[in-house]
Amino acid sequence: MSIVGQRIRWLREQRQWSQIQLAEKLGIHNTVLSRIESGEKKGVDFHLISKVADLFDVSTDYLHGRTDNPTPFWRQASVRETPAPFLDIDGLTEEELVEIKRHIEFIKWKSKQGDSRKE
């Protein structure tokens, strides 16, 4: 079983949802969810991971096993307090900062997918 599948299953069970209920909320077939949870389906689509993260209010890093802290980055501390001297964030809204963070997460995920194909 993959870490992604394990964590999705655990989150689903915490809500006492069936695979069918979660699959409907995600807009996928329950057999796809079953394959993800069992680890049979590799390389879960980034958009689906984002949907799961939003639905359960956890970070995509948590779902991928890069952290054991499920709290999304933007809830851990103010995004404005994050040290990123190369970013000019003055005047941006919290919503815009969250979008930047999601884009960074996507780039990191995309890079990791490229690394895994090289192995």
C-alpha positions, 0 to 999 in steps of 0.5 A: 500500500502506498503512503498516499493510499494509506493516508487517504484511507485513514482520513476517509475512515476518520470521517466514517465515509465509505469508498463510494461516498468519498469517490462521489465527493471527488468525482471519481469511480469508487474502483479508482479510489479502491485502487489508490487506497490499496496502492495498486494505482501508482502516480495519483493525479495532482488535481485529485491529490489537491481535491483530497487535501482540500476536502480533508483540510490537509496539506498535499505534502502530508498526503505524499508522506513528506511530512507527518503534520497534516495541517496545511502550510498556510494554517501553520503560520502566516504565509507572510511570515514565511522567509522567502526573500526572493518573493515580493509579496507586499500587497498580495491577499492571503488567497493569492499567497495560498495560490502561490504556495499551491503552485510551488507544491505543484512544481515540487510534485512535478519535479518529484515525478520526473525524478521517479521516472529516472529511477 
